[in-house]
Every structure is written in structure tokens, then in C-alpha cells.
């Protein structure tokens, strides 16, 4: 049973290789949103889904390689060193702290190719909002800055529906 207001996206909207990886890794998941964008020259699908009671997301390259699994966190479940740095980034940019995430990264897009990391990396991210703009700040497990926030105007929310 899906929660009220939830939009379900059919796996058939995804390219075959992306769909294959998604279904293999998350066989019981219900896709809520899927969109494609280019990351450093690689077409990457960002898929948001519900797996049981857990809200998650994943990024899968067009060739079917999973780049990352993203799990929503709370202030209580975020490691303290990462949380301190994320809160400081919000304060330094006079921004409001929004969604918190853990990113388990195994591959990355680099120079138009998918590159496997030597070992999986765990990063922590926060969405920041300020004057109608949003940005994401990313830190590592020890709270070291990986990606500075770059504020952009909030985008119109679009929904993809099953064909």
C-alpha cells in the first residue's frame, strides 16, 4: 500500500541497463521519482524510491553501473563531526539546513567515464536554502569539506508518470 500523495513511477521508464541494476539491487522498491542528468560527461539516473518504510535514492549511470546509494538521515542519526560541519556551512552562508543524507559512493563520473573507487566512500550531505535558492554541501565522515555549496534558483518540480 502506498502512502497518500505518493507518485509511483514504473521501472519501464528507465533504460534497460539502469532498470536491470535497480531491480537487482532493490527488488521490492517502489520508484517515486526518476530523472536523468549529465555528471562530468556521463548520463546518470537519479532514482528516488521507497524500500519498505525507508526513503532512499540511488544514482545509476546509463551503462548500469551504480554510483551511489543515498539514505535520508535525521539530526540524531547524522554523525556528530559531519553534523557540526554541515551546521557551520549553513550558518556561514546564512542559510537554512534542509534534508540530510548519507551517500555511499562506490563509483564516480569523471571525464566522461565511470571510474571505480579504490574503496567505497561514505559522504554526508545537507540541502541548504537561502532567499529562494538551494544548494548542497557535502562532507566526509570526519566533517572535512568535499563540496562547497553552490546556490541556484529553486527548480520547478516536475513529475514523470508511467507511460
C-alpha positions as CSV (number, residue, x, y, z in Angstrom):
1,X,0.0,0.0,0.0
2,X,1.4,3.4,-1.0
3,X,1.3,6.4,1.3
4,X,-1.2,9.2,0.3
5,X,0.2,11.6,-2.3
6,X,2.9,9.2,-3.4
7,X,3.5,9.1,-7.2
8,X,4.7,5.7,-8.4
9,X,7.0,5.5,-11.5
10,X,7.2,2.3,-13.5
11,X,10.6,0.8,-13.9
12,X,9.8,0.6,-17.6
13,X,10.6,4.4,-17.8
14,X,14.2,3.6,-17.1
15,X,16.7,2.5,-19.7
16,X,17.2,-1.3,-19.8
17,X,20.7,-1.4,-18.1
18,X,19.6,1.1,-15.4
19,X,16.4,-0.8,-14.8
20,X,18.3,-4.1,-14.5
21,X,20.7,-2.8,-11.9
22,X,17.9,-1.1,-9.9
23,X,15.7,-4.2,-9.8
24,X,18.7,-6.4,-8.9
25,X,19.8,-4.2,-6.0
26,X,16.3,-3.2,-4.8
27,X,13.8,-5.9,-5.8
28,X,11.0,-4.7,-3.5
29,X,11.4,-1.0,-4.0
30,X,8.7,1.4,-5.3
31,X,10.1,4.2,-7.5
32,X,8.7,7.6,-6.7
33,X,10.8,9.8,-9.0
34,X,13.4,9.3,-11.7
35,X,15.3,11.8,-13.7
36,X,18.4,11.8,-15.9
37,X,21.2,14.4,-15.9
38,X,24.8,14.6,-17.0
39,X,27.5,14.4,-14.4
40,X,31.0,15.2,-15.7
41,X,30.1,13.9,-19.2
42,X,28.2,10.8,-18.0
43,X,24.4,10.3,-18.3
44,X,23.3,9.4,-14.7
45,X,19.8,8.5,-13.5
46,X,18.8,9.7,-10.0
47,X,16.1,7.4,-8.8
48,X,14.2,8.2,-5.6
49,X,12.3,5.2,-4.1
50,X,10.7,3.7,-1.0
51,X,12.1,0.3,0.1
52,X,9.8,-0.9,2.9
53,X,9.5,2.1,5.3
54,X,12.8,3.6,4.2
55,X,13.1,6.6,1.8
56,X,16.2,6.2,-0.3
57,X,17.7,7.2,-3.6
58,X,20.4,5.8,-5.9
59,X,22.4,7.1,-8.8
60,X,23.0,4.7,-11.7
61,X,24.9,5.5,-14.9
62,X,23.3,4.8,-18.3
63,X,25.6,1.7,-18.6
64,X,24.0,0.2,-15.5
65,X,26.9,1.0,-13.1
66,X,25.7,2.1,-9.6
67,X,27.5,5.2,-8.5
68,X,25.9,5.8,-5.1
69,X,23.1,4.8,-2.7
70,X,21.6,7.7,-0.8
71,X,19.8,7.3,2.6
72,X,17.9,10.1,4.3
73,X,19.1,10.9,7.8
74,X,17.9,12.9,10.8
75,X,20.0,15.2,13.0
76,X,20.1,12.3,15.5
77,X,21.4,9.7,13.0
78,X,23.9,12.1,11.4
79,X,27.5,11.5,12.8
80,X,28.4,14.5,15.1
81,X,31.6,15.6,13.2
82,X,29.7,15.7,9.9
83,X,26.6,17.4,11.5
84,X,28.8,20.2,13.1
85,X,30.4,21.0,9.7
86,X,27.0,21.0,7.9
87,X,25.5,23.3,10.5
88,X,28.6,25.6,10.3
89,X,28.2,25.7,6.5
90,X,24.5,26.7,6.8
91,X,25.5,29.4,9.4
92,X,28.4,30.7,7.2
93,X,26.1,31.1,4.2
94,X,23.2,32.5,6.3
95,X,21.1,29.5,5.0
96,X,18.6,27.1,6.5
97,X,19.5,23.5,6.9
98,X,17.2,21.1,5.0
99,X,17.3,17.4,4.0
100,X,20.2,15.4,5.5
101,X,21.7,12.4,3.6
102,X,24.3,9.7,3.8
103,X,25.9,8.9,0.4
104,X,27.6,5.5,0.0
105,X,29.7,6.1,-3.1
106,X,31.4,3.2,-5.0
107,X,31.9,4.7,-8.4
108,X,32.1,8.3,-9.8
109,X,31.7,10.1,-13.1
110,X,35.0,11.6,-14.2
111,X,36.0,12.9,-17.6
112,X,33.1,11.3,-19.4
113,X,33.7,7.8,-17.9
114,X,32.6,5.9,-14.9
115,X,35.5,5.3,-12.6
116,X,35.5,2.7,-9.8
117,X,36.8,4.0,-6.4
118,X,39.6,2.0,-4.7
119,X,37.2,1.6,-1.8
120,X,33.6,2.7,-1.0
121,X,33.4,6.2,0.4
122,X,30.8,7.5,2.8
123,X,29.9,11.1,2.5
124,X,27.3,13.2,4.3
125,X,25.2,16.0,2.6
126,X,22.8,18.7,3.6
127,X,20.5,20.7,1.4
128,X,20.7,24.4,2.2
129,X,18.1,27.1,1.3
130,X,18.5,30.8,1.2
131,X,16.4,33.5,-0.5
132,X,14.6,31.0,-2.7
133,X,17.8,29.3,-3.8
134,X,19.0,25.8,-2.9
135,X,22.5,24.3,-2.6
136,X,24.0,21.1,-1.4
137,X,27.1,20.9,0.9
138,X,29.0,17.6,1.2
139,X,31.4,16.5,3.9
140,X,33.3,13.2,4.6
141,X,32.9,11.1,7.8
142,X,35.3,13.3,9.7
143,X,33.5,16.5,8.7
144,X,36.1,17.6,6.1
145,X,34.5,19.6,3.3
146,X,34.2,17.8,0.0
147,X,31.9,20.1,-2.0
148,X,31.1,23.7,-1.2
149,X,27.5,24.8,-1.6
150,X,26.7,26.5,-5.0
151,X,23.3,28.2,-4.7
152,X,20.9,28.0,-7.6
153,X,17.3,29.2,-8.1
154,X,14.9,26.5,-7.0
155,X,13.7,24.5,-10.0
156,X,10.1,23.8,-10.9
157,X,9.0,20.4,-9.6
158,X,8.1,18.1,-12.4
159,X,6.7,14.7,-12.1
160,X,7.3,11.9,-14.5
161,X,4.4,9.4,-14.9
162,X,4.4,5.9,-16.2
163,X,3.9,5.5,-19.9
